[in-house]
Amino acid sequence: MKTFTTTLLLCAGLALTGAAQAQTAAPSAQYKRDLYGDWRVSYPAPTAKTSAQVAAELAEAKADGQYTFGQEDYPPAVASGRSESRAQVEQELQQAQIQGQMASDQEDYPPAAMAHSGMSDIH
């Protein structure tokens, strides 16, 4: 009897939680049955924007670099906040070359760890 009561209360709690979330997620959705008994959902049209609002959003997108035109990539790449100097990039390149991480051609990709013994296997 205890198990049945606990299960019943748990199911009721889940049903109430689901109903509350459904009301907050889409309060304006309307459900109606059509002529054949199938459910149809209708949503109200979004509020219209003024031309001033659209112009302001366009100007902001252009200033942020989010505006593309024609054959350009969509959405445009967002520049990262951190950029490295040329000296930092050259230093990373030198470290990679010293550690043997730079491939000489496509066959070496990904490069294998190299251990130099001073002896060559080529005869």
Residue pairs with C-beta under 8 A, 6 or more apart in sequence:
26 43
28 43
28 44
29 41
29 42
29 43
30 41
30 42
30 43
31 39
31 40
31 41
32 39
32 40
32 42
33 39
33 40
34 40
49 57
58 67
61 67
65 76
65 78
65 79
66 75
66 76
66 78
67 76
68 74
68 75
68 76
84 92
93 102
96 102
100 111
100 113
100 114
101 111
102 111
103 109
103 110
103 111
